[in-house]
Structures are given as C-alpha cells and as structure tokens.
Amino acid sequence: MIRVLYFASLREQLGTDAEELTPGGETVDLAAIVSFLKARGGVWSNVFGGAQPVMMALNQEVAAPEDRVSDGDEVAFFPPVTGG
C-alpha cells in the first residue's frame, strides 16, 4: 500500500485528507500516480490537470514526477507555498 496525503487547499477541494492506493505489484513513479488520480475526473481532473501547479513529496522529501514509488511509501500532494 502507498499512503497518499492531501494538504491545504487540495484537501478542501478533494474532500479528503488521505487514502491508500495499491500499486498492483509494479513499481510506479509519481507521474503515474498523478495520471491515475487525474483520470478519476471531476474535481480530481481539475486539481491534477489544471493550471495550478501541485507540489509532491515522497517520504517527506520534495519529489519529482519521475521519482519511483514503492509499497510502503508515503506520497503527499500540496499547493506551492509562498512566504516572505
């Protein structure tokens, strides 16, 4: 199982803060997870396919779409953070 977390405005838009996905025995990358979530349609497609960028973390470290995800990993999605 891969634990997927949604933070801040993403959590509000999607109506959930977490879920578990089963990779099906294959090693996948973050891009494949984003594609899977986007394919759900509706708000999922808007969040993961819209103009607003979504940041990703893998096991609590900022990650890129090509990073591999394995069983037992934690993936987090969050909006870009700005600060001063």
Backbone as CSV, one residue per row, in Angstrom:
resi,resn,N_x,N_y,N_z,CA_x,CA_y,CA_z,C_x,C_y,C_z
1,MET,0.831,-1.185,0.000,0.000,0.000,0.000,0.877,1.251,0.000
2,ILE,0.382,2.239,-0.702,1.011,3.558,-0.717,0.055,4.497,-0.014
3,ARG,0.530,5.186,0.978,-0.300,6.162,1.697,-0.189,7.493,0.964
4,VAL,-1.331,8.061,0.608,-1.369,9.325,-0.118,-2.050,10.364,0.761
5,LEU,-1.370,11.499,0.945,-1.876,12.582,1.779,-2.131,13.818,0.929
6,TYR,-3.184,14.549,1.276,-3.537,15.793,0.583,-3.570,16.911,1.611
7,PHE,-2.892,18.022,1.316,-2.774,19.108,2.277,-3.396,20.407,1.766
8,ALA,-3.748,21.265,2.725,-4.216,22.641,2.499,-5.406,22.671,1.547
9,SER,-5.350,23.526,0.538,-6.496,23.700,-0.358,-6.804,22.434,-1.154
10,LEU,-5.819,21.582,-1.380,-6.087,20.321,-2.085,-7.019,19.445,-1.259
11,ARG,-6.769,19.377,0.026,-7.624,18.602,0.931,-9.055,19.125,0.863
12,GLU,-9.203,20.429,0.862,-10.542,21.032,0.818,-11.231,20.755,-0.510
13,GLN,-10.524,20.899,-1.609,-11.108,20.671,-2.931,-11.494,19.214,-3.151
14,LEU,-10.661,18.292,-2.693,-10.887,16.866,-2.930,-11.804,16.231,-1.891
15,GLY,-11.995,16.908,-0.768,-12.872,16.378,0.272,-12.298,15.217,1.051
16,THR,-10.977,15.083,1.025,-10.321,14.023,1.788,-8.906,14.465,2.142
17,ASP,-8.395,13.924,3.239,-7.027,14.273,3.612,-6.044,13.136,3.364
18,ALA,-6.564,11.918,3.123,-5.667,10.785,2.915,-6.413,9.610,2.297
19,GLU,-5.650,8.728,1.681,-6.183,7.465,1.174,-5.013,6.518,0.972
20,GLU,-5.334,5.266,0.717,-4.304,4.276,0.433,-4.539,3.708,-0.954
21,LEU,-3.462,3.594,-1.717,-3.513,3.028,-3.057,-2.654,1.774,-3.092
22,THR,-3.053,0.825,-3.893,-2.278,-0.394,-4.069,-1.636,-0.345,-5.443
23,PRO,-0.313,-0.353,-5.518,0.353,-0.224,-6.810,0.209,-1.443,-7.710
24,GLY,-0.308,-2.538,-7.224,-0.511,-3.716,-8.065,0.751,-4.502,-8.350
25,GLY,1.710,-4.456,-7.452,2.919,-5.242,-7.604,3.989,-4.586,-8.465
26,GLU,3.612,-3.555,-9.214,4.582,-2.861,-10.050,5.156,-1.672,-9.290
27,THR,6.384,-1.342,-9.617,6.951,-0.099,-9.109,6.488,1.001,-10.053
28,VAL,5.910,2.035,-9.493,5.394,3.138,-10.306,6.129,4.416,-9.935
29,ASP,5.971,5.438,-10.768,6.540,6.730,-10.428,5.416,7.691,-10.053
30,LEU,5.792,8.861,-9.558,4.791,9.834,-9.136,3.924,10.296,-10.298
31,ALA,4.483,10.381,-11.487,3.704,10.785,-12.654,2.557,9.816,-12.899
32,ALA,2.789,8.521,-12.707,1.729,7.525,-12.890,0.630,7.688,-11.843
33,ILE,1.007,8.032,-10.625,0.002,8.257,-9.578,-0.822,9.495,-9.913
34,VAL,-0.173,10.558,-10.361,-0.895,11.768,-10.754,-1.857,11.450,-11.894
35,SER,-1.419,10.688,-12.882,-2.291,10.310,-14.003,-3.490,9.512,-13.527
36,PHE,-3.262,8.588,-12.602,-4.348,7.785,-12.042,-5.366,8.673,-11.333
37,LEU,-4.893,9.598,-10.519,-5.788,10.494,-9.785,-6.539,11.414,-10.743
38,LYS,-5.859,11.934,-11.728,-6.478,12.823,-12.714,-7.580,12.100,-13.485
39,ALA,-7.376,10.827,-13.778,-8.337,10.030,-14.548,-9.655,9.810,-13.807
40,ARG,-9.701,10.106,-12.524,-10.950,9.989,-11.775,-11.987,10.995,-12.267
41,GLY,-11.529,12.036,-12.943,-12.427,13.040,-13.496,-12.879,14.053,-12.460
42,GLY,-13.772,14.932,-12.870,-14.328,15.942,-11.980,-13.267,16.788,-11.315
43,VAL,-13.444,16.980,-10.016,-12.525,17.820,-9.256,-11.099,17.249,-9.283
44,TRP,-10.973,15.921,-9.359,-9.653,15.287,-9.411,-8.904,15.735,-10.667
45,SER,-9.614,15.781,-11.780,-9.014,16.225,-13.029,-8.626,17.695,-12.949
46,ASN,-9.464,18.493,-12.302,-9.157,19.914,-12.139,-7.922,20.135,-11.284
47,VAL,-7.815,19.401,-10.184,-6.685,19.569,-9.267,-5.383,19.082,-9.898
48,PHE,-5.418,17.896,-10.526,-4.179,17.298,-11.027,-3.907,17.559,-12.505
49,GLY,-4.816,18.274,-13.180,-4.595,18.583,-14.583,-4.824,20.036,-14.914
50,GLY,-5.098,20.821,-13.900,-5.410,22.231,-14.120,-4.172,23.096,-14.220
51,ALA,-4.422,24.376,-14.260,-3.344,25.354,-14.416,-2.525,25.540,-13.131
52,GLN,-3.139,25.277,-11.985,-2.445,25.452,-10.702,-1.464,24.300,-10.467
53,PRO,-0.195,24.594,-10.256,0.767,23.513,-10.005,0.504,22.814,-8.669
54,VAL,0.866,21.551,-8.623,0.755,20.751,-7.400,2.148,20.255,-7.057
55,MET,2.568,20.492,-5.832,3.866,20.016,-5.357,3.705,18.592,-4.825
56,MET,4.802,17.835,-4.842,4.780,16.451,-4.385,5.925,16.186,-3.420
57,ALA,5.659,15.298,-2.487,6.713,14.832,-1.593,6.633,13.309,-1.525
58,LEU,7.780,12.688,-1.426,7.880,11.243,-1.285,8.635,10.963,0.003
59,ASN,7.953,10.323,0.933,8.548,10.030,2.236,9.110,11.292,2.889
60,GLN,8.316,12.358,2.819,8.565,13.636,3.475,9.732,14.428,2.891
61,GLU,10.062,14.153,1.613,11.066,14.938,0.911,10.489,15.366,-0.424
62,VAL,10.712,16.636,-0.802,10.197,17.137,-2.069,10.648,16.204,-3.194
63,ALA,9.713,15.896,-4.097,9.984,14.891,-5.120,9.610,15.400,-6.508
64,ALA,10.069,14.673,-7.521,9.796,14.981,-8.926,8.919,13.884,-9.526
65,PRO,8.236,14.174,-10.639,7.341,13.188,-11.247,8.004,11.851,-11.580
66,GLU,9.272,11.860,-11.905,9.953,10.620,-12.281,10.431,9.784,-11.087
67,ASP,10.271,10.286,-9.877,10.692,9.531,-8.696,9.826,8.286,-8.522
68,ARG,10.481,7.173,-8.241,9.816,5.878,-8.091,9.162,5.752,-6.728
69,VAL,7.985,5.141,-6.725,7.220,4.923,-5.506,7.055,3.415,-5.324
70,SER,7.309,2.949,-4.125,7.210,1.524,-3.828,6.220,1.277,-2.703
71,ASP,5.831,0.042,-2.569,4.935,-0.365,-1.499,5.489,0.113,-0.154
72,GLY,4.633,0.714,0.664,5.038,1.208,1.971,5.439,2.676,1.985
73,ASP,5.557,3.287,0.806,5.940,4.696,0.742,4.763,5.606,1.091
74,GLU,5.107,6.844,1.425,4.120,7.879,1.688,4.307,8.977,0.646
75,VAL,3.206,9.326,-0.021,3.214,10.383,-1.021,2.328,11.502,-0.505
76,ALA,2.777,12.740,-0.651,1.975,13.884,-0.232,1.864,14.871,-1.385
77,PHE,0.674,15.443,-1.530,0.419,16.479,-2.529,-0.002,17.745,-1.796
78,PHE,0.539,18.888,-2.250,0.220,20.144,-1.590,0.417,21.288,-2.582
79,PRO,-0.282,22.404,-2.362,-0.100,23.544,-3.251,1.251,24.205,-2.986
80,PRO,1.746,24.959,-3.975,3.010,25.673,-3.756,2.870,26.613,-2.559
81,VAL,3.949,26.743,-1.827,3.960,27.587,-0.635,4.698,28.871,-0.959
82,THR,4.127,29.984,-0.563,4.825,31.255,-0.728,5.062,31.849,0.642
83,GLY,6.039,32.639,0.732,6.352,33.250,2.026,7.313,34.404,1.844
84,GLY,7.562,35.063,2.938,8.423,36.229,2.817,9.431,36.321,3.885
